[in-house]
């Protein structure tokens, strides 16, 4: 691992996704996304197949409940059908992880180190 590079840990859970980050010389800190240390893991799939995650998914659920997936991890593996479209559960999970990584890069200005 490179010295001076932030490190990131993500816990994708059924209800929420926890993220902690450590920058050199500091202790682990919860990483806030949308002002929340535990943003929702929920997803929303619109009629065109676009996936929205987190608090935005909850907002869309109010106007389009048929596309709401409250707990993608609880759906198991494979595909689920929303709005008559088959959607890979992995794509729902990946959308949340992508949101987290984009926010971390935006706020830290760097790509965190990964573990292999």
PDB file as gemmi writes it, atoms N, CA and C in Angstrom:
CRYST1    1.000    1.000    1.000  90.00  90.00  90.00 P 1                      
ATOM      1  N   UNK A   1       0.844  -1.174   0.000  1.00  0.00           N  
ATOM      2  CA  UNK A   1       0.000   0.000   0.000  1.00  0.00           C  
ATOM      3  C   UNK A   1       0.888   1.236   0.000  1.00  0.00           C  
ATOM      4  N   UNK A   2       0.454   2.280  -0.690  1.00  0.00           N  
ATOM      5  CA  UNK A   2       1.205   3.516  -0.757  1.00  0.00           C  
ATOM      6  C   UNK A   2       1.069   4.292   0.545  1.00  0.00           C  
ATOM      7  N   UNK A   3       2.168   4.915   0.969  1.00  0.00           N  
ATOM      8  CA  UNK A   3       2.147   5.776   2.151  1.00  0.00           C  
ATOM      9  C   UNK A   3       1.429   7.071   1.781  1.00  0.00           C  
ATOM     10  N   UNK A   4       0.604   7.583   2.673  1.00  0.00           N  
ATOM     11  CA  UNK A   4      -0.057   8.855   2.449  1.00  0.00           C  
ATOM     12  C   UNK A   4      -1.382   8.761   1.703  1.00  0.00           C  
ATOM     13  N   UNK A   5      -1.793   7.564   1.344  1.00  0.00           N  
ATOM     14  CA  UNK A   5      -3.047   7.386   0.621  1.00  0.00           C  
ATOM     15  C   UNK A   5      -4.143   7.026   1.619  1.00  0.00           C  
ATOM     16  N   UNK A   6      -5.313   7.667   1.538  1.00  0.00           N  
ATOM     17  CA  UNK A   6      -6.401   7.299   2.442  1.00  0.00           C  
ATOM     18  C   UNK A   6      -6.806   5.842   2.254  1.00  0.00           C  
ATOM     19  N   UNK A   7      -7.262   5.227   3.339  1.00  0.00           N  
ATOM     20  CA  UNK A   7      -7.775   3.858   3.278  1.00  0.00           C  
ATOM     21  C   UNK A   7      -9.268   3.893   3.549  1.00  0.00           C  
ATOM     22  N   UNK A   8      -9.977   2.984   2.928  1.00  0.00           N  
ATOM     23  CA  UNK A   8     -11.432   2.969   2.994  1.00  0.00           C  
ATOM     24  C   UNK A   8     -11.925   1.565   3.298  1.00  0.00           C  
ATOM     25  N   UNK A   9     -12.943   1.483   4.152  1.00  0.00           N  
ATOM     26  CA  UNK A   9     -13.626   0.216   4.420  1.00  0.00           C  
ATOM     27  C   UNK A   9     -15.124   0.447   4.223  1.00  0.00           C  
ATOM     28  N   UNK A  10     -15.777  -0.474   3.529  1.00  0.00           N  
ATOM     29  CA  UNK A  10     -17.210  -0.376   3.264  1.00  0.00           C  
ATOM     30  C   UNK A  10     -17.889  -1.645   3.760  1.00  0.00           C  
ATOM     31  N   UNK A  11     -18.965  -1.471   4.511  1.00  0.00           N  
ATOM     32  CA  UNK A  11     -19.786  -2.583   4.976  1.00  0.00           C  
ATOM     33  C   UNK A  11     -21.156  -2.420   4.342  1.00  0.00           C  
ATOM     34  N   UNK A  12     -21.406  -3.162   3.259  1.00  0.00           N  
ATOM     35  CA  UNK A  12     -22.702  -3.091   2.592  1.00  0.00           C  
ATOM     36  C   UNK A  12     -23.656  -4.016   3.312  1.00  0.00           C  
ATOM     37  N   UNK A  13     -24.665  -3.441   3.936  1.00  0.00           N  
ATOM     38  CA  UNK A  13     -25.616  -4.241   4.694  1.00  0.00           C  
ATOM     39  C   UNK A  13     -27.005  -4.229   4.089  1.00  0.00           C  
ATOM     40  N   UNK A  14     -27.884  -5.002   4.677  1.00  0.00           N  
ATOM     41  CA  UNK A  14     -29.243  -5.108   4.182  1.00  0.00           C  
ATOM     42  C   UNK A  14     -29.964  -3.766   4.244  1.00  0.00           C  
ATOM     43  N   UNK A  15     -29.843  -3.059   5.350  1.00  0.00           N  
ATOM     44  CA  UNK A  15     -30.558  -1.794   5.523  1.00  0.00           C  
ATOM     45  C   UNK A  15     -29.706  -0.570   5.212  1.00  0.00           C  
ATOM     46  N   UNK A  16     -28.425  -0.628   5.547  1.00  0.00           N  
ATOM     47  CA  UNK A  16     -27.576   0.547   5.349  1.00  0.00           C  
ATOM     48  C   UNK A  16     -26.169   0.134   4.928  1.00  0.00           C  
ATOM     49  N   UNK A  17     -25.434   1.110   4.470  1.00  0.00           N  
ATOM     50  CA  UNK A  17     -24.056   0.897   4.036  1.00  0.00           C  
ATOM     51  C   UNK A  17     -23.161   1.781   4.899  1.00  0.00           C  
ATOM     52  N   UNK A  18     -22.304   1.154   5.674  1.00  0.00           N  
ATOM     53  CA  UNK A  18     -21.396   1.906   6.545  1.00  0.00           C  
ATOM     54  C   UNK A  18     -20.051   2.058   5.844  1.00  0.00           C  
ATOM     55  N   UNK A  19     -19.500   3.245   5.967  1.00  0.00           N  
ATOM     56  CA  UNK A  19     -18.209   3.531   5.344  1.00  0.00           C  
ATOM     57  C   UNK A  19     -17.332   4.233   6.359  1.00  0.00           C  
ATOM     58  N   UNK A  20     -16.118   3.759   6.515  1.00  0.00           N  
ATOM     59  CA  UNK A  20     -15.144   4.450   7.359  1.00  0.00           C  
ATOM     60  C   UNK A  20     -13.890   4.692   6.536  1.00  0.00           C  
ATOM     61  N   UNK A  21     -13.202   5.773   6.873  1.00  0.00           N  
ATOM     62  CA  UNK A  21     -12.008   6.147   6.139  1.00  0.00           C  
ATOM     63  C   UNK A  21     -10.942   6.564   7.145  1.00  0.00           C  
ATOM     64  N   UNK A  22      -9.705   6.296   6.807  1.00  0.00           N  
ATOM     65  CA  UNK A  22      -8.597   6.790   7.613  1.00  0.00           C  
ATOM     66  C   UNK A  22      -7.606   7.454   6.673  1.00  0.00           C  
ATOM     67  N   UNK A  23      -7.208   8.625   7.054  1.00  0.00           N  
ATOM     68  CA  UNK A  23      -6.157   9.312   6.312  1.00  0.00           C  
ATOM     69  C   UNK A  23      -4.895   9.220   7.152  1.00  0.00           C  
ATOM     70  N   UNK A  24      -3.732   9.305   6.535  1.00  0.00           N  
ATOM     71  CA  UNK A  24      -2.469   9.137   7.270  1.00  0.00           C  
ATOM     72  C   UNK A  24      -2.406  10.033   8.512  1.00  0.00           C  
ATOM     73  N   UNK A  25      -2.024   9.435   9.630  1.00  0.00           N  
ATOM     74  CA  UNK A  25      -1.865  10.163  10.875  1.00  0.00           C  
ATOM     75  C   UNK A  25      -3.156  10.391  11.642  1.00  0.00           C  
ATOM     76  N   UNK A  26      -4.260   9.848  11.178  1.00  0.00           N  
ATOM     77  CA  UNK A  26      -5.539  10.033  11.861  1.00  0.00           C  
ATOM     78  C   UNK A  26      -6.168   8.679  12.160  1.00  0.00           C  
ATOM     79  N   UNK A  27      -7.151   8.682  13.055  1.00  0.00           N  
ATOM     80  CA  UNK A  27      -7.861   7.433  13.358  1.00  0.00           C  
ATOM     81  C   UNK A  27      -9.011   7.255  12.377  1.00  0.00           C  
ATOM     82  N   UNK A  28      -9.588   6.040  12.375  1.00  0.00           N  
ATOM     83  CA  UNK A  28     -10.740   5.751  11.523  1.00  0.00           C  
ATOM     84  C   UNK A  28     -11.875   6.680  11.892  1.00  0.00           C  
ATOM     85  N   UNK A  29     -12.565   7.177  10.884  1.00  0.00           N  
ATOM     86  CA  UNK A  29     -13.722   8.044  11.085  1.00  0.00           C  
ATOM     87  C   UNK A  29     -14.862   7.584  10.190  1.00  0.00           C  
ATOM     88  N   UNK A  30     -16.092   7.640  10.690  1.00  0.00           N  
ATOM     89  CA  UNK A  30     -17.218   7.344   9.801  1.00  0.00           C  
ATOM     90  C   UNK A  30     -17.221   8.364   8.656  1.00  0.00           C  
ATOM     91  N   UNK A  31     -17.527   7.902   7.480  1.00  0.00           N  
ATOM     92  CA  UNK A  31     -17.577   8.780   6.315  1.00  0.00           C  
ATOM     93  C   UNK A  31     -19.033   9.119   6.058  1.00  0.00           C  
ATOM     94  N   UNK A  32     -19.342  10.403   6.043  1.00  0.00           N  
ATOM     95  CA  UNK A  32     -20.725  10.837   5.869  1.00  0.00           C  
ATOM     96  C   UNK A  32     -21.084  10.948   4.397  1.00  0.00           C  
ATOM     97  N   UNK A  33     -22.217  10.365   4.042  1.00  0.00           N  
ATOM     98  CA  UNK A  33     -22.761  10.475   2.691  1.00  0.00           C  
ATOM     99  C   UNK A  33     -24.179  11.002   2.855  1.00  0.00           C  
ATOM    100  N   UNK A  34     -24.486  12.073   2.182  1.00  0.00           N  
ATOM    101  CA  UNK A  34     -25.771  12.764   2.375  1.00  0.00           C  
ATOM    102  C   UNK A  34     -25.953  13.146   3.838  1.00  0.00           C  
ATOM    103  N   UNK A  35     -24.850  13.464   4.527  1.00  0.00           N  
ATOM    104  CA  UNK A  35     -24.908  13.852   5.927  1.00  0.00           C  
ATOM    105  C   UNK A  35     -25.174  12.716   6.880  1.00  0.00           C  
ATOM    106  N   UNK A  36     -25.048  11.492   6.411  1.00  0.00           N  
ATOM    107  CA  UNK A  36     -25.402  10.328   7.210  1.00  0.00           C  
ATOM    108  C   UNK A  36     -24.238   9.340   7.251  1.00  0.00           C  
ATOM    109  N   UNK A  37     -23.909   8.842   8.439  1.00  0.00           N  
ATOM    110  CA  UNK A  37     -22.846   7.849   8.580  1.00  0.00           C  
ATOM    111  C   UNK A  37     -23.304   6.458   8.135  1.00  0.00           C  
ATOM    112  N   UNK A  38     -24.607   6.259   8.022  1.00  0.00           N  
ATOM    113  CA  UNK A  38     -25.161   4.972   7.609  1.00  0.00           C  
ATOM    114  C   UNK A  38     -26.218   5.201   6.525  1.00  0.00           C  
ATOM    115  N   UNK A  39     -25.796   5.584   5.316  1.00  0.00           N  
ATOM    116  CA  UNK A  39     -26.790   5.816   4.260  1.00  0.00           C  
ATOM    117  C   UNK A  39     -27.516   4.521   3.904  1.00  0.00           C  
ATOM    118  N   UNK A  40     -28.723   4.687   3.440  1.00  0.00           N  
ATOM    119  CA  UNK A  40     -29.568   3.548   3.094  1.00  0.00           C  
ATOM    120  C   UNK A  40     -28.984   2.739   1.941  1.00  0.00           C  
ATOM    121  N   UNK A  41     -29.167   1.425   2.005  1.00  0.00           N  
ATOM    122  CA  UNK A  41     -28.779   0.535   0.908  1.00  0.00           C  
ATOM    123  C   UNK A  41     -29.912   0.388  -0.107  1.00  0.00           C  
ATOM    124  N   UNK A  42     -31.025   1.074   0.117  1.00  0.00           N  
ATOM    125  CA  UNK A  42     -32.182   0.967  -0.768  1.00  0.00           C  
ATOM    126  C   UNK A  42     -31.836   1.411  -2.188  1.00  0.00           C  
ATOM    127  N   UNK A  43     -32.602   0.865  -3.133  1.00  0.00           N  
ATOM    128  CA  UNK A  43     -32.433   1.227  -4.547  1.00  0.00           C  
ATOM    129  C   UNK A  43     -33.809   1.446  -5.166  1.00  0.00           C  
ATOM    130  N   UNK A  44     -33.805   2.175  -6.253  1.00  0.00           N  
ATOM    131  CA  UNK A  44     -35.028   2.394  -7.021  1.00  0.00           C  
ATOM    132  C   UNK A  44     -34.689   2.174  -8.479  1.00  0.00           C  
ATOM    133  N   UNK A  45     -35.513   1.399  -9.163  1.00  0.00           N  
ATOM    134  CA  UNK A  45     -35.336   1.139 -10.594  1.00  0.00           C  
ATOM    135  C   UNK A  45     -36.502   1.795 -11.314  1.00  0.00           C  
ATOM    136  N   UNK A  46     -36.203   2.768 -12.197  1.00  0.00           N  
ATOM    137  CA  UNK A  46     -37.307   3.440 -12.892  1.00  0.00           C  
ATOM    138  C   UNK A  46     -37.749   2.632 -14.110  1.00  0.00           C  
ATOM    139  N   UNK A  47     -38.749   3.112 -14.784  1.00  0.00           N  
ATOM    140  CA  UNK A  47     -39.331   2.394 -15.925  1.00  0.00           C  
ATOM    141  C   UNK A  47     -38.348   2.204 -17.071  1.00  0.00           C  
ATOM    142  N   UNK A  48     -37.264   2.990 -17.088  1.00  0.00           N  
ATOM    143  CA  UNK A  48     -36.241   2.875 -18.132  1.00  0.00           C  
ATOM    144  C   UNK A  48     -35.059   2.010 -17.699  1.00  0.00           C  
ATOM    145  N   UNK A  49     -35.121   1.491 -16.467  1.00  0.00           N  
ATOM    146  CA  UNK A  49     -34.052   0.638 -15.963  1.00  0.00           C  
ATOM    147  C   UNK A  49     -32.951   1.389 -15.241  1.00  0.00           C  
ATOM    148  N   UNK A  50     -33.083   2.712 -15.075  1.00  0.00           N  
ATOM    149  CA  UNK A  50     -32.066   3.489 -14.348  1.00  0.00           C  
ATOM    150  C   UNK A  50     -32.176   3.188 -12.858  1.00  0.00           C  
ATOM    151  N   UNK A  51     -31.020   3.030 -12.225  1.00  0.00           N  
ATOM    152  CA  UNK A  51     -30.962   2.701 -10.803  1.00  0.00           C  
ATOM    153  C   UNK A  51     -30.549   3.943 -10.024  1.00  0.00           C  
ATOM    154  N   UNK A  52     -31.321   4.256  -8.993  1.00  0.00           N  
ATOM    155  CA  UNK A  52     -31.006   5.340  -8.065  1.00  0.00           C  
ATOM    156  C   UNK A  52     -30.895   4.706  -6.686  1.00  0.00           C  
ATOM    157  N   UNK A  53     -29.957   5.190  -5.868  1.00  0.00           N  
ATOM    158  CA  UNK A  53     -29.715   4.550  -4.576  1.00  0.00           C  
ATOM    159  C   UNK A  53     -29.752   5.554  -3.429  1.00  0.00           C  
ATOM    160  N   UNK A  54     -29.737   5.004  -2.214  1.00  0.00           N  
ATOM    161  CA  UNK A  54     -29.660   5.817  -1.009  1.00  0.00           C  
ATOM    162  C   UNK A  54     -30.916   6.619  -0.740  1.00  0.00           C  
ATOM    163  N   UNK A  55     -30.726   7.806  -0.179  1.00  0.00           N  
ATOM    164  CA  UNK A  55     -31.870   8.647   0.181  1.00  0.00           C  
ATOM    165  C   UNK A  55     -32.676   9.057  -1.045  1.00  0.00           C  
ATOM    166  N   UNK A  56     -32.019   9.191  -2.184  1.00  0.00           N  
ATOM    167  CA  UNK A  56     -32.734   9.526  -3.419  1.00  0.00           C  
ATOM    168  C   UNK A  56     -33.701   8.404  -3.808  1.00  0.00           C  
ATOM    169  N   UNK A  57     -33.344   7.161  -3.531  1.00  0.00           N  
ATOM    170  CA  UNK A  57     -34.235   6.029  -3.819  1.00  0.00           C  
ATOM    171  C   UNK A  57     -35.501   6.124  -2.970  1.00  0.00           C  
ATOM    172  N   UNK A  58     -35.339   6.526  -1.717  1.00  0.00           N  
ATOM    173  CA  UNK A  58     -36.505   6.679  -0.841  1.00  0.00           C  
ATOM    174  C   UNK A  58     -37.416   7.793  -1.341  1.00  0.00           C  
ATOM    175  N   UNK A  59     -36.830   8.885  -1.813  1.00  0.00           N  
ATOM    176  CA  UNK A  59     -37.647   9.980  -2.344  1.00  0.00           C  
ATOM    177  C   UNK A  59     -38.436   9.518  -3.569  1.00  0.00           C  
ATOM    178  N   UNK A  60     -37.793   8.755  -4.448  1.00  0.00           N  
ATOM    179  CA  UNK A  60     -38.486   8.249  -5.630  1.00  0.00           C  
ATOM    180  C   UNK A  60     -39.580   7.245  -5.269  1.00  0.00           C  
ATOM    181  N   UNK A  61     -39.389   6.527  -4.172  1.00  0.00           N  
ATOM    182  CA  UNK A  61     -40.387   5.540  -3.742  1.00  0.00           C  
ATOM    183  C   UNK A  61     -41.729   6.190  -3.450  1.00  0.00           C  
ATOM    184  N   UNK A  62     -41.702   7.445  -3.027  1.00  0.00           N  
ATOM    185  CA  UNK A  62     -42.945   8.143  -2.712  1.00  0.00           C  
ATOM    186  C   UNK A  62     -43.801   8.378  -3.956  1.00  0.00           C  
ATOM    187  N   UNK A  63     -43.149   8.572  -5.097  1.00  0.00           N  
ATOM    188  CA  UNK A  63     -43.893   8.850  -6.331  1.00  0.00           C  
ATOM    189  C   UNK A  63     -43.967   7.641  -7.259  1.00  0.00           C  
ATOM    190  N   UNK A  64     -43.096   6.668  -7.050  1.00  0.00           N  
ATOM    191  CA  UNK A  64     -43.061   5.477  -7.905  1.00  0.00           C  
ATOM    192  C   UNK A  64     -42.730   4.251  -7.057  1.00  0.00           C  
ATOM    193  N   UNK A  65     -43.663   3.816  -6.228  1.00  0.00           N  
ATOM    194  CA  UNK A  65     -43.375   2.704  -5.318  1.00  0.00           C  
ATOM    195  C   UNK A  65     -43.077   1.385  -6.021  1.00  0.00           C  
ATOM    196  N   UNK A  66     -43.532   1.212  -7.254  1.00  0.00           N  
ATOM    197  CA  UNK A  66     -43.305  -0.053  -7.961  1.00  0.00           C  
ATOM    198  C   UNK A  66     -41.832  -0.303  -8.284  1.00  0.00           C  
ATOM    199  N   UNK A  67     -41.011   0.740  -8.257  1.00  0.00           N  
ATOM    200  CA  UNK A  67     -39.602   0.572  -8.575  1.00  0.00           C  
ATOM    201  C   UNK A  67     -38.708   0.481  -7.355  1.00  0.00           C  
ATOM    202  N   UNK A  68     -39.293   0.537  -6.173  1.00  0.00           N  
ATOM    203  CA  UNK A  68     -38.498   0.608  -4.948  1.00  0.00           C  
ATOM    204  C   UNK A  68     -38.046  -0.763  -4.471  1.00  0.00           C  
ATOM    205  N   UNK A  69     -36.769  -0.883  -4.159  1.00  0.00           N  
ATOM    206  CA  UNK A  69     -36.184  -2.096  -3.584  1.00  0.00           C  
ATOM    207  C   UNK A  69     -35.584  -1.675  -2.243  1.00  0.00           C  
ATOM    208  N   UNK A  70     -36.296  -1.915  -1.170  1.00  0.00           N  
ATOM    209  CA  UNK A  70     -35.878  -1.433   0.145  1.00  0.00           C  
ATOM    210  C   UNK A  70     -34.610  -2.075   0.677  1.00  0.00           C  
ATOM    211  N   UNK A  71     -34.388  -3.328   0.330  1.00  0.00           N  
ATOM    212  CA  UNK A  71     -33.228  -4.059   0.842  1.00  0.00           C  
ATOM    213  C   UNK A  71     -32.703  -4.989  -0.245  1.00  0.00           C  
ATOM    214  N   UNK A  72     -31.913  -4.468  -1.178  1.00  0.00           N  
ATOM    215  CA  UNK A  72     -31.428  -5.311  -2.277  1.00  0.00           C  
ATOM    216  C   UNK A  72     -30.730  -6.585  -1.808  1.00  0.00           C  
ATOM    217  N   UNK A  73     -29.973  -6.508  -0.728  1.00  0.00           N  
ATOM    218  CA  UNK A  73     -29.246  -7.678  -0.240  1.00  0.00           C  
ATOM    219  C   UNK A  73     -30.205  -8.796   0.170  1.00  0.00           C  
ATOM    220  N   UNK A  74     -31.382  -8.429   0.647  1.00  0.00           N  
ATOM    221  CA  UNK A  74     -32.376  -9.427   1.063  1.00  0.00           C  
ATOM    222  C   UNK A  74     -33.013 -10.140  -0.128  1.00  0.00           C  
ATOM    223  N   UNK A  75     -32.808  -9.625  -1.334  1.00  0.00           N  
ATOM    224  CA  UNK A  75     -33.377 -10.244  -2.531  1.00  0.00           C  
ATOM    225  C   UNK A  75     -32.606 -11.488  -2.958  1.00  0.00           C  
ATOM    226  N   UNK A  76     -31.472 -11.746  -2.323  1.00  0.00           N  
ATOM    227  CA  UNK A  76     -30.668 -12.920  -2.666  1.00  0.00           C  
ATOM    228  C   UNK A  76     -29.772 -12.654  -3.857  1.00  0.00           C  
ATOM    229  N   UNK A  77     -29.592 -13.666  -4.680  1.00  0.00           N  
ATOM    230  CA  UNK A  77     -28.728 -13.535  -5.857  1.00  0.00           C  
ATOM    231  C   UNK A  77     -29.572 -13.673  -7.118  1.00  0.00           C  
ATOM    232  N   UNK A  78     -28.973 -13.391  -8.234  1.00  0.00           N  
ATOM    233  CA  UNK A  78     -29.694 -13.527  -9.495  1.00  0.00           C  
ATOM    234  C   UNK A  78     -30.380 -12.239  -9.882  1.00  0.00           C  
ATOM    235  N   UNK A  79     -31.618 -12.350 -10.340  1.00  0.00           N  
ATOM    236  CA  UNK A  79     -32.337 -11.178 -10.819  1.00  0.00           C  
ATOM    237  C   UNK A  79     -33.633 -10.984 -10.051  1.00  0.00           C  
ATOM    238  N   UNK A  80     -34.107  -9.744 -10.067  1.00  0.00           N  
ATOM    239  CA  UNK A  80     -35.421  -9.402  -9.544  1.00  0.00           C  
ATOM    240  C   UNK A  80     -36.155  -8.658 -10.655  1.00  0.00           C  
ATOM    241  N   UNK A  81     -37.458  -8.644 -10.587  1.00  0.00           N  
ATOM    242  CA  UNK A  81     -38.238  -7.972 -11.617  1.00  0.00           C  
ATOM    243  C   UNK A  81     -38.901  -6.735 -11.032  1.00  0.00           C  
ATOM    244  N   UNK A  82     -38.589  -5.572 -11.595  1.00  0.00           N  
ATOM    245  CA  UNK A  82     -39.169  -4.296 -11.189  1.00  0.00           C  
ATOM    246  C   UNK A  82     -39.584  -3.569 -12.450  1.00  0.00           C  
ATOM    247  N   UNK A  83     -40.782  -3.056 -12.467  1.00  0.00           N  
ATOM    248  CA  UNK A  83     -41.319  -2.368 -13.644  1.00  0.00           C  
ATOM    249  C   UNK A  83     -41.277  -3.284 -14.870  1.00  0.00           C  
ATOM    250  N   UNK A  84     -41.442  -4.592 -14.662  1.00  0.00           N  
ATOM    251  CA  UNK A  84     -41.438  -5.535 -15.774  1.00  0.00           C  
ATOM    252  C   UNK A  84     -40.063  -5.779 -16.368  1.00  0.00           C  
ATOM    253  N   UNK A  85     -39.018  -5.311 -15.721  1.00  0.00           N  
ATOM    254  CA  UNK A  85     -37.641  -5.506 -16.189  1.00  0.00           C  
ATOM    255  C   UNK A  85     -36.906  -6.407 -15.216  1.00  0.00           C  
ATOM    256  N   UNK A  86     -36.088  -7.281 -15.756  1.00  0.00           N  
ATOM    257  CA  UNK A  86     -35.216  -8.074 -14.900  1.00  0.00           C  
ATOM    258  C   UNK A  86     -33.970  -7.254 -14.599  1.00  0.00           C  
ATOM    259  N   UNK A  87     -33.660  -7.151 -13.327  1.00  0.00           N  
ATOM    260  CA  UNK A  87     -32.508  -6.378 -12.867  1.00  0.00           C  
ATOM    261  C   UNK A  87     -31.648  -7.295 -12.019  1.00  0.00           C  
ATOM    262  N   UNK A  88     -30.360  -7.319 -12.303  1.00  0.00           N  
ATOM    263  CA  UNK A  88     -29.427  -8.120 -11.500  1.00  0.00           C  
ATOM    264  C   UNK A  88     -29.313  -7.511 -10.105  1.00  0.00           C  
ATOM    265  N   UNK A  89     -29.440  -8.342  -9.081  1.00  0.00           N  
ATOM    266  CA  UNK A  89     -29.260  -7.872  -7.715  1.00  0.00           C  
ATOM    267  C   UNK A  89     -27.861  -7.272  -7.559  1.00  0.00           C  
ATOM    268  N   UNK A  90     -26.882  -7.869  -8.197  1.00  0.00           N  
ATOM    269  CA  UNK A  90     -25.516  -7.347  -8.151  1.00  0.00           C  
ATOM    270  C   UNK A  90     -25.420  -5.930  -8.685  1.00  0.00           C  
ATOM    271  N   UNK A  91     -26.261  -5.583  -9.676  1.00  0.00           N  
ATOM    272  CA  UNK A  91     -26.256  -4.216 -10.209  1.00  0.00           C  
ATOM    273  C   UNK A  91     -26.796  -3.221  -9.184  1.00  0.00           C  
ATOM    274  N   UNK A  92     -27.769  -3.651  -8.386  1.00  0.00           N  
ATOM    275  CA  UNK A  92     -28.300  -2.783  -7.335  1.00  0.00           C  
ATOM    276  C   UNK A  92     -27.250  -2.526  -6.267  1.00  0.00           C  
ATOM    277  N   UNK A  93     -26.550  -3.582  -5.866  1.00  0.00           N  
ATOM    278  CA  UNK A  93     -25.484  -3.453  -4.879  1.00  0.00           C  
ATOM    279  C   UNK A  93     -24.356  -2.591  -5.452  1.00  0.00           C  
ATOM    280  N   UNK A  94     -23.959  -2.862  -6.685  1.00  0.00           N  
ATOM    281  CA  UNK A  94     -22.871  -2.111  -7.315  1.00  0.00           C  
ATOM    282  C   UNK A  94     -23.193  -0.626  -7.412  1.00  0.00           C  
ATOM    283  N   UNK A  95     -24.460  -0.290  -7.636  1.00  0.00           N  
ATOM    284  CA  UNK A  95     -24.836   1.123  -7.738  1.00  0.00           C  
ATOM    285  C   UNK A  95     -24.575   1.854  -6.418  1.00  0.00           C  
ATOM    286  N   UNK A  96     -24.861   1.199  -5.292  1.00  0.00           N  
ATOM    287  CA  UNK A  96     -24.580   1.811  -3.995  1.00  0.00           C  
ATOM    288  C   UNK A  96     -23.079   1.946  -3.781  1.00  0.00           C  
ATOM    289  N   UNK A  97     -22.324   0.910  -4.104  1.00  0.00           N  
ATOM    290  CA  UNK A  97     -20.873   0.970  -3.928  1.00  0.00           C  
ATOM    291  C   UNK A  97     -20.252   2.034  -4.823  1.00  0.00           C  
ATOM    292  N   UNK A  98     -20.785   2.203  -6.021  1.00  0.00           N  
ATOM    293  CA  UNK A  98     -20.303   3.243  -6.916  1.00  0.00           C  
ATOM    294  C   UNK A  98     -20.592   4.627  -6.336  1.00  0.00           C  
ATOM    295  N   UNK A  99     -21.794   4.825  -5.781  1.00  0.00           N  
ATOM    296  CA  UNK A  99     -22.124   6.102  -5.162  1.00  0.00           C  
ATOM    297  C   UNK A  99     -21.153   6.415  -4.028  1.00  0.00           C  
ATOM    298  N   UNK A 100     -20.865   5.418  -3.196  1.00  0.00           N  
ATOM    299  CA  UNK A 100     -19.937   5.606  -2.080  1.00  0.00           C  
ATOM    300  C   UNK A 100     -18.555   5.968  -2.603  1.00  0.00           C  
ATOM    301  N   UNK A 101     -18.054   5.218  -3.568  1.00  0.00           N  
ATOM    302  CA  UNK A 101     -16.696   5.479  -4.061  1.00  0.00           C  
ATOM    303  C   UNK A 101     -16.594   6.845  -4.733  1.00  0.00           C  
ATOM    304  N   UNK A 102     -17.604   7.242  -5.488  1.00  0.00           N  
ATOM    305  CA  UNK A 102     -17.573   8.562  -6.129  1.00  0.00           C  
ATOM    306  C   UNK A 102     -17.570   9.674  -5.096  1.00  0.00           C  
ATOM    307  N   UNK A 103     -18.346   9.511  -4.030  1.00  0.00           N  
ATOM    308  CA  UNK A 103     -18.396  10.530  -2.983  1.00  0.00           C  
ATOM    309  C   UNK A 103     -17.078  10.595  -2.218  1.00  0.00           C  
ATOM    310  N   UNK A 104     -16.479   9.449  -1.937  1.00  0.00           N  
ATOM    311  CA  UNK A 104     -15.186   9.426  -1.248  1.00  0.00           C  
ATOM    312  C   UNK A 104     -14.126  10.123  -2.096  1.00  0.00           C  
ATOM    313  N   UNK A 105     -14.070   9.811  -3.369  1.00  0.00           N  
ATOM    314  CA  UNK A 105     -13.084  10.439  -4.256  1.00  0.00           C  
ATOM    315  C   UNK A 105     -13.346  11.937  -4.358  1.00  0.00           C  
ATOM    316  N   UNK A 106     -14.609  12.322  -4.459  1.00  0.00           N  
ATOM    317  CA  UNK A 106     -14.947  13.751  -4.564  1.00  0.00           C  
ATOM    318  C   UNK A 106     -14.503  14.516  -3.313  1.00  0.00           C  
ATOM    319  N   UNK A 107     -14.772  13.952  -2.140  1.00  0.00           N  
ATOM    320  CA  UNK A 107     -14.475  14.666  -0.913  1.00  0.00           C  
ATOM    321  C   UNK A 107     -13.008  14.576  -0.484  1.00  0.00           C  
ATOM    322  N   UNK A 108     -12.365  13.450  -0.751  1.00  0.00           N  
ATOM    323  CA  UNK A 108     -10.962  13.286  -0.367  1.00  0.00           C  
ATOM    324  C   UNK A 108     -10.003  13.781  -1.440  1.00  0.00           C  
ATOM    325  N   UNK A 109     -10.481  13.827  -2.670  1.00  0.00           N  
ATOM    326  CA  UNK A 109      -9.602  14.244  -3.762  1.00  0.00           C  
ATOM    327  C   UNK A 109      -8.583  13.206  -4.133  1.00  0.00           C  
ATOM    328  N   UNK A 110      -8.815  11.964  -3.703  1.00  0.00           N  
ATOM    329  CA  UNK A 110      -7.862  10.891  -4.001  1.00  0.00           C  
ATOM    330  C   UNK A 110      -8.597   9.560  -4.030  1.00  0.00           C  
ATOM    331  N   UNK A 111      -8.024   8.606  -4.736  1.00  0.00           N  
ATOM    332  CA  UNK A 111      -8.553   7.249  -4.755  1.00  0.00           C  
ATOM    333  C   UNK A 111      -7.986   6.515  -3.545  1.00  0.00           C  
ATOM    334  N   UNK A 112      -8.847   5.994  -2.652  1.00  0.00           N  
ATOM    335  CA  UNK A 112      -8.345   5.273  -1.492  1.00  0.00           C  
ATOM    336  C   UNK A 112      -7.585   4.006  -1.881  1.00  0.00           C  
ATOM    337  N   UNK A 113      -6.704   3.585  -0.987  1.00  0.00           N  
ATOM    338  CA  UNK A 113      -5.965   2.342  -1.190  1.00  0.00           C  
ATOM    339  C   UNK A 113      -6.923   1.169  -1.103  1.00  0.00           C  
ATOM    340  N   UNK A 114      -6.604   0.109  -1.818  1.00  0.00           N  
ATOM    341  CA  UNK A 114      -7.397  -1.107  -1.748  1.00  0.00           C  
ATOM    342  C   UNK A 114      -6.566  -2.201  -1.106  1.00  0.00           C  
ATOM    343  N   UNK A 115      -7.248  -3.188  -0.621  1.00  0.00           N  
ATOM    344  CA  UNK A 115      -6.566  -4.330  -0.015  1.00  0.00           C  
ATOM    345  C   UNK A 115      -6.734  -5.525  -0.925  1.00  0.00           C  
ATOM    346  N   UNK A 116      -5.728  -6.339  -1.050  1.00  0.00           N  
ATOM    347  CA  UNK A 116      -5.806  -7.485  -1.931  1.00  0.00           C  
ATOM    348  C   UNK A 116      -5.694  -8.712  -1.242  1.00  0.00           C  
TER     349      UNK A 116                                                      
END                                                                             
